[in-house]
Amino acid sequence: MHIARALRERYALDETFFLPNGDVATTDFYTAHLLAQRLNSHRPAEHQASPAELHAMGLLHELAHTIITRYQTERRPRALADAIAWLEERLGRIALETTLRAIVETFPPLPVQRGEMTADEYLAATDETGASHRERLLEESIIIWLENNNPALTRYRDLFDDRMLARQTAYEPLLAELDAFFRREPPFGPENKPLLELLALPSRIAPHSIFAQLDYIRQHWLDFLPPHLARRILIGLDFAREEERALALRHAAPGGPRVGEAPVFHGTDAFGVTINLDEEYEAFSPDLDWMPNVVLIAKNTYVWLHQLSRWYGRDISRLDQIPDEELDKLARWGITGLWLIGIWERSPASKRIKHLCGNPDAEASAYALFDYEIAQALGGEEAYRNLRDRAWQRGIRLASDMVPNHMGIDSRWVMEYPDRFIWTDRPPFPSYTFNGPDLSWNPRIGIYLEDHYYDRTDAAVVFKWVNRETGEVRYIYHGNDGTSTPWNDTAQLDYLKAEVREAVIQQILHVARKFPIIRFDAAMTLAKRHIQRLWYPQPGQGGSIPSRAAFAMTKEEFDRLMPNEFWREVVDRVAQEAPDTLLLAEAFWLMEGYFVRTLGMHRVYNSAFMHMLRDEDNAGYRKVMKDTLEFDPQILKRYVNFMNNPDEETAVAQFGKGDKYFGVATLLATLPGLPMVGHGQIEGFVEKYGMEYRRAYLDESPDEYLIRRHEREIFPLFRKRRLFADVENFLLYDFWRPDGTVDENVFAYSNRLGEERALVVYHNRYAETSGTIRTSALFAVKSEDGAKHLVSKTLAEGLALPDTPNTYVIFRDHVTNLEHIYRVETLRTQGLTLHLRAYEYHVFLDFRFVQDESGHYATLTDQLQGRGVPSIAEALREMELAPVLHPFRMFLNADTLRDLLAQRAFTADATPDDALIARVRAQAEQTYTAMAAFAHLHPNLEAALDTLETHVRRLLSLPAHWQNDADAPLADLLDDDTITWHALLLWVLLTPLGALATDDTETPSQTIERLLDEWLLRKAIEETLHTLGGDTWQVRQTMRLFDILLAHAGAIAAMLIVGEEDLPHEHSDAELADLLDSIIMQLLDDPRVLEFWNVHEYEGVEWFNKEAFERTTIALTAAVDAATREETLHAPVTTLGRLLLNAADGAGYRVQALRAASALPAADATAEDADELTEAEDDAAPPDEQENEAHAAE
């Protein structure tokens, strides 16, 4: 490259930029940067010089010299000497000499520029080889002409402008005659063209890009060039890519997620690296027995401890302060691995950098480590051991990060072993300055970030290291994976050095002796191909990290220094020295299969699971699964699947909290591999915790609904990981639509372990679909000689269904808890047909097989047509009980109960509709007659039906009977309470069941309870209550209250009826008190009553629920009132009801106080006495009446 004298002076370019002949020396990257910096200080923004372009211009310049030299050596010796003679003849000697002199003076060699020689003296001299300077100058003239006529160099023409020469000398005729001269000479070069045409060809092929010209030379001329120049051209193109990348990253945000692609086993990655796992050896690491059961949960340690402190209301800042309750909860959830993020001692400089940049609340990054020792802020080694032991008692292994790619910028290694890092003795870019604060804690060593980092105008690739004792200065590279800006608080280890590799392995073994699970951060950066690509690129393959093209190596050179894969050495050493360790690699860049199959990692990240299922690229992810199964199913069992990781948005941010989330979570729990759960995922937290967070910034509370749904749907699957984890019996199925196409949105697969079977189906789309599962996708099977062939199996084979006639399979859907029954032959020949709603999922478990000797299973299967039922055994029983259940459902239906409730009398002159009562009696007679016939009994139903009719009339008239002043409080409580009214109607309408006793010792209530269960009448009743609009809780409460009425109403009525022929009489106060005591004790001794009252303990005192007690009292009072046949008993019945309410109120809704009140001498028992007996409990009671009522109402 040439620069005219005037421009040298304008830009103040000293001699260090020039060779003796006056050419600019830009083939060195650093010099190119310096020259660009000098030029740009005087050039407008639109004409700023690019270091890479200046370097490329120097390469073109050198290339031209090389071709001209080879031309004279190989094709036409003395070509330039003869050309001068030709020019003298054509132009004349004077014109030629004048032109050559002008060229010397315009682009002076250093002796001329210094004034040591005149232009004429220079032209008359020869160089050290004996060649004439006139010939050399003619060669330079050709190159000056090439530079001026290259369109790609237009914006640099001011540096080598030849227009003044053209105006004042015979410069243009000289070039024209030179071209004519060489056209007469033999053609030359890879294109076999005249010399000047050959030299100008790249600029004509690619006129607008100097780099495109170099690339043309790379593609067409590389073999023609000497090896050293060919290499430099490749590296020059790398330099251009580095510059482009540096400009792109200059204002990029630091860090960011390392977005992964779908795993592949053949092809080319994003960096142009060829992937072909067939050419790699197979060396899987076998699992130890516990490894398939691992379910890993991530916890950002500092954030977690801060959250625990808030939730438990005390300081929890050390590992040994983590409550046992939290570990119990994790174990209950099915978690077997606890990944503690950020547990190591962190870099003080990392924390300070974040403070200097405006984040005073930040901690150091969890991945900028000072040393691999447990952080003292977390309690150090002692606290770690305490947590480790407590976790292990619950079957939980601790997991830790390792960050082998780099260390903290001020780590112990940086201070003590600076040779372990990649460094240079001068900054790679002259524009770098290091005048900021010293970040070192060590008075002997200074650590300085590049200044532009602080104002975010650049992201330097190095920091400055100064030994104050010796004055040594190094520029150490930051950790970097080439995808974003460098990690400015880290220092990059140099894996080209064997001693560094060994030192890191020793650290890994140190960690493995503490943690049975190790996650290696950014593990793909330390695969040989990427160490070289990033830090010592092959010529022509650089550009990932700015400035590293200057350190290019051939593969052979690199392999000599690093002959083996680092990770393979790690795996083998850990297997020998710490064998009870699961090694987990965070690896992207299409290296997932390589990391587990060849390098031997136990598990590897599978980010495609999260990205593709979130984006509903279902065909894409099914292809990932199919490709893996076809290449080697053993890889599938080694994937780490997750719905978020610490670098990504939270799971609820990506998947929501609805069926899609739980559908994908079901895949997470049931696919082969290792499920990993994010921090806060189960609780539904939305905050993404940075690696520098010391606390959560959002005050989030756990979403209890989400947790309960996990407890119901996901955690039981976690606890069955052994069934799902392996691939020996795993099959992926296609879901065939009726039109003969495959619905790629449906994931269907089965797995087996021993006699356990599972079939999972999930539809990951907001739509409905129908289809059939028949045959599996292809999967690889290896023969003993290692040969591989692809096979497919049927659903029946996948589930190992028996091949015996007349066999039925019954299985349970874990999601709905319903059982299904199918003919095995149907599944074998036709497959399983399903209709799926949006994001619908099923996990079919608990497979069992039955032989149908009676034909009942066949009948039931035909009735259900695949529909699920709570219990197949119960459904069979229902089918057998159809003669009972059908009339019972016709009798006790929602319309009957609605109609009866509508007939309640609220005034004395109102009476129930006789026609309705007659209809109910007729339906009851039909029902109970059918029941008696089914039981082969012949009871006298007339008396029972008379009783039913009487009780119904009395019950419906109660609101009117209770309108007097004394009973008004009872009427107010009964009012329109549907739970109480439904329970009362059930009690009345089911009274005739008591007449169907088969044992003389059985009471009517016992008979009713037995037949409700034996004949599945409870289920029919619950269906009716649901039809009436009751939710699950209301139906459950109604049935509980009904059971209490069955157990106690008759007994209480019997207590009130004394004397011969059951004739009632007036009760004295003493008798009522005795009755009250008996009733209270009877109720307190019944566990069903205590459950209905929601008896619970608070600070050592047992409380019962006020509303539930009142509901029980009113129901019993109403039932007994309706059951007593003489009006004279009405007063004592309601009196007892009022006394019960008063006793509970006087006891303050304390169980012991109520029990004590009933134990007083009968004649003296009053509510006031109960209050006195509870004084001993007052200290334990809530402090005020409001809190009293709150506990009673729980």
Residue, then its C-alpha position, 0 to 999 in steps of 0.5 A: m500500500h502506498i501513501a503520498r508524501a503530502l499525506r504522510e506529512r498531513y497525518a504525521l505518519d512517522e517512519t515506523f509505518f513504512l518499509p525502506n522502499g516507501d511501502v506502508a507496512t499494514t500486514d501486521f494487525y496492530t500496525a493496521h489499527l495504529l494507522a487507522q487510528r492516526l488517519n481517522s484523527h484527521r478524516p471525516a466520519e464518512h471516510q473513516a479508515s477501517p483497520a481490516e481494509l488497510h490490512a487487506m490493501g497491504l495484502l493486495h499490495e504484497l500479492a501483486h509484488t509476489i505475482i510479478t516476482r513469480y512472473q519474472t522467475e517462472r515465465r519471463p526473466r528480465a521482464l521489467a528490464d525489457a519493459i524499461a527498454w520498451l518504454e524508452e523506445r516508445l516514450g523517449r528516455i527523458a519522458l520516462e525518467t521524468t515520470l519515474r522521478a515524479i513517482v519517486e518524489t510523490f511516494p518517496p522511499l525512506p532514504v529519499q524522504r529523509g534527504e539521504m538521497t535525491a530522486d535521481e540518485y535513488l533511480a541510479a542505485t540498485d537494491e541489496t539483491g542487485a536489482s535496479h531501482r528503476e525496475r523496482l519503481l516500475e513495479e511500484s508504478i503498476i501497483i499504484w495504478l492498480e490501487n487507483n483503479n480499484p473501485a473498492l478503494t475509492r474512499y482511500r484514493d487521497l492516500f495514493d492519488d495518481r491524478m497529479l502524476a497523470r497531469q504533469t508526466a507521461y504516467e498514463p502513457l507509461l501504464a498504457e505502454l506497459d499493458a501493451f508490452f505485457r500483452r505481447e508477453p506469455p500469459f501467466g497465473p491461475e487465470n492464464k492472462p497477461l500480467l496486468e490483466l491478471l493483477a487487475l482481475p479481482s477488482r473487476i470481479a468484485p469491484h465494490s468490496i476489497f474483502a470480496q476480492l480477497d475471497y475471490i483470490r482465496q477461492h481461485w488462486l490459493d494453490f497458486l500462492p506461496p503458503h505463507l501468503a495464502r495463510r495470511i490472506l485467510i487470516g486477513l479475511d478472519f481479521a475482517r470478520e473480527e472487525e465486523r463482529a467488534l463493531a456489532l458488539r460494541h454497543a451490545a448488551p453484556g451477557g444474555p442467554r446462550v440460545g441453543e439449537a435443536p440437537v443434530f447428529h449430521g450437518t453443519d453448525a452455525f460456525g461452519v463446523t461439520i457435525n458427523l457423529d457417525e465418525e466419532y467413537e461411542a463411549f457412553s458413561p454408564d449410570l449408577d443406580w441412583m442417577p435415573n431417579v434424579v429430579l433437579i431443582a435450581k435455587n439461586t442461593y442468595v435469593w432463596l435464603h432472602q425469600l426464606s427469611r421473609w417467609y419464616g420471619r427470621d434471618i436465614s442467611r447461612l446454608d445451615q439455617i435453611p429450615d428442615e421444613e423446606l427440605d421436607k417439602l422438596a422431598r415431598w415434591g419428589i425432588t432428589g437433586l438440589w442445585l445451589i447456584g452461586i455457592w462458591e466464593r465470588s470475585p470481589a472485583s465483580k461486585r465492585i464493577k457492578h457497583l461502579c456501573g450503578n447497581p449498588d445492590a448487586e452481588a458479584s456474578a455467580y460465574a465470576l469465581f474467586d475460588y472453589e470454596i464455599a462462600q463464607a457469607l453462606g456459612g462456609e464449609e461447616a454450614y455446607r456439611n450441615l445442609r448436605d447431611r440434612a438433605w441426604q437424610r431426605g434422599i436429596r443430593l446437592a448439586s453445584d456449578m463449575v465454571p471451568n472456562h474462566m475465573g474471576i478477574d481478581s481470582r486467586w489464580v489470576m494473582e498467583y498463576p497468571d500464566r494459566f490465562i490467555w494474555t498478550d504483552r500489548p493491548p490488541f487494539p491501540s485505542y484501548t486505555f486503562n485509566g480506571p480504578d484498580l479493582s485488585w484486593n492484592p497490593r502486589i497486583g493491579i487489575y484495570l478494566e478498559d476505560h470504555y466499559y464504564d461508559r458503555t462505548d466499547a466492550a474490550v476483550v482484555f483487561k490490564w494486569v500489572n505486577r507492581e513489584t516487577g513492573e510487568v504488564r499483561y493484557i489478559y483476555h476476558g472469558n468469552d464464548g464469542t456469542s456476545t460481549p466478553w464477560n468483563d469480570t472474568a479471565q479466560l483460561d488457556y486450555l492450550k497448556a497441559e498444566v492448565r488442563e491438569a489444574v482444572i481437573q484437580q479443581i473438578l475432582h475437589v468439587a466432585r468430592k463435595f457434590p455428587i452432581i456437577r453442572f459444567d457451565a458453558a461446557m461446549t466452549l471447552a470442546k477442542r473444536h471450539i477452543q481452537r475456533l474461539w482462541y487459536p482459529q485455523p486460518g480462514q476460520g477466525g472472526s469469533i473473538p476480535s483480535r484472535a485471528a493474529f494467533a491463528m494455528t493450523k489444526e495440526e499445530f493445535d493438535r500437537l499442543m492439545p492432543n485429546e479432548f479435555w472433557r474426555e480426560v475429565v470424565d475418565r478421571v472422575a470415573q476413577e477418582a470420584p465415581d459416585t458423581l453425575l456430570l451434567a454439561e450445559a452444552f449447545w451449538l449442536m454438541e449435545g450428542y457428542f457430549v454424552r456419546t463420545l465425551g461421556m457426560h452423564r447428562v447434557y442440556n436440551s434447550a430445544f425442549m423449552h424453546m420448541l414446545r413454548d413456540e409450539d414448533n411441535a413438528g420440530y421437536r418431534k423431529v428432534m426426538k425421532d432423529t435422536l431415536e434413529f441415531d441412538p436412543q441412548i442419547l435421549k435418556r441423557y437429555v436434561n429437559f427444562m421449562n426454564n433455566p437461570d438464563e431464560e425467562t421464568a416458566v410461567a412467563q413462557f408457558g403461563k399457568g394453565d393447561k399448556y404449562f401442565g401439559v409440557a410439565t407432564l412431558l418434563a416429568t415423563l420423558p426419558g432424561l433428567p427433569m430440571v425445575g427452575h427456581g420459583q417455577i412451582e410457586g409461579f414466580v415471574e421474576k427472573y433472578g440475575m446471577e448478581y442478585r442477592r435478593a428477590y426484588l419482587d415480593e411474590s407469594p407462592d401460588e397455592y393453587l399452582i402448587r396444589r395442582h403440581e401436587r396432584e398432577i406432577f409430583p406423583l410422576f416425579r416420584k415414578r422417574r424410574l419408570f420414565a427415565d430409561v429408553e430400553n422400552f421407550l417408544l414414540y408414536d405417530f398420531w394418525r388422523p382419520d384422513g391418513t395424515v399425522d398430527e405433529n402437534v400430538f406427543a404420544y409415547s410409552n415406556r415400561l419398567g418390569e411389569e409397570r407400564a405408562l402411556v403418555v399423550y399430550h396435544n400441544r396446540y390450541a385446537e381440537t383433534s382426533g386420531t389413533i395411536r398404532t405404530s411407533a416411530l423408527f428407532a435404532v437397534k444395535s447388533e452385537d457387532g455394533a451394526k445398527h438397523l431401524v425398527s418400528k413396533t406397535l402399541a401392543e408391543g410397546l405396552a407388552l400386551p398379552d397375546t391371549p384370547n378374551t383378554y381385557v386391559i384396564f388402566r388409570d388416567h393419572v390426570t383425571n383419575l378415571e379408569h378405562i377398559y379396552r379389549v387387548e385385541t382391539l388395541r393390537t389390531q386397531g390401536l388406541t383412538l382418542h379425541l383431544r381438546a386444546y392442550e389436553y394431556h393424559v398419563f395412563l398408568d396401573f395397567r392390569f389384565v383380566q380374563d372375561e369368563s362371564g361376558h361382563y367385561a365385554t358388556l361394560t367395554d361396549q357400554l363405555q366405548g373408551r370413556g373413563v369411569p372412577s372405577i372399572a370394578e365399581a362400573l361392573r358393580e353398577m351394571e349388576l346393580a342396574p335393577v336397583l340403581h335405575p329406579f333409585r335414580m328415577f326416584l331421588n333425582a334433582d327435580t324431586l328435591r327441587d319440587l319438595l323444597a318449593q313446598r316448604a310451608f312458611t305460614a301456618d295455613a300453608t300445606p304441602d301439595d298432596a299430589l306431589i306427596a302422592r307422586v313421591r310416595a308412589q316413586a318411593e314404593q316403586t323404588y323400594t319394591a324393586m330393591a326388595a326384589f333384588a335382595h330377595l326380601h319381602p318386607n312390609l313397606e306400607a309402614a315405612l312408606d307411611t312414615l316417609e309421607t309423615h316425615v316429609r309433611r312434618l319436615l316441609s311444615l317446620p318453617a311455619h312451626w318454628q315461627n314462635d318467639a322461642d324457636a325463631p332463632l332456629a328458623d333463622l338458622l334453617d332458613d334457606d340453607t341448601i346443605t341442611w335442607h338437602a341432608l334432611l330430605l335425603w334422611v327422610l326419603l331414604t328412611p324406607l331403606g331401613a326396612l330392608a334389613t337382613d339381620d335382626t341385630e341390625t338397626p334401621s340406620q345401620t341397614i341404610e348405611r350398609l346398603l348405601d355402600e353395597w348398592l353404590l347409592r352414595k354415588a347416585i346421590e352425589e350425582t343428584l346433588h351435583t345436578l342441583g348445582g352443588d360444588t365438590w365441597q358442598v356435596r361433601q358437606t351435604m353427605r357428611l351431614f346426612d351421615i350424622l343424621l343417620a347416626h344420631a337423629g334416630a337415637i336422639a328421638a328415642m331418648l325423647i320417647v319414653g314410657e309404655e307404647d312410646l307415649p311421650h310425656e313432659h320432660s323436666d329441666a333435669e331430664l333435659a339437662d341429662l339429655l343434653d349431656s348425653i347428646i353432647m357426649q354422643l356427638l363428641d365421640d363420633p369422628r365423623v362429627l368432629e371432622f364435620w365441625n373442622v376440629h383443629e388445634y391452635e396453641g394447645v387448644e382444640w377449637f370447632n367451627k361455629e357454622a358447622f356446629e350450628r348446621t349440625t344442631i339445626a339439622l338434628t333438631a329438625a330431623v328429630d322434630a319431624a320424626t316425633r309423632e306427637e305434637t307435645l314433643h315439639a317443645p322439648v325438641t326445640t328446647l334441646g336445640r337451643l340448649l345445644l347452641n347455648a352450650a357451644d357459645g358458652a364453651g367459646y367453641r372449645v372442644q374441651a370446654l364443651r366436653a366439660a360442660s356436659a360432665l357437670p352434675a345434670a341438675d346444675a349444668t348451665a352455660e355459665d357453669a361451662d364458662e367457669l370451667t373454661e377459665a383454665e384455657d383462657d390464657a391459651a385462647p386468642p386475645d380478643e373476641q374477634e380472633n375467637e370468632a375467627h378461630a371458631a369460624e375456620 
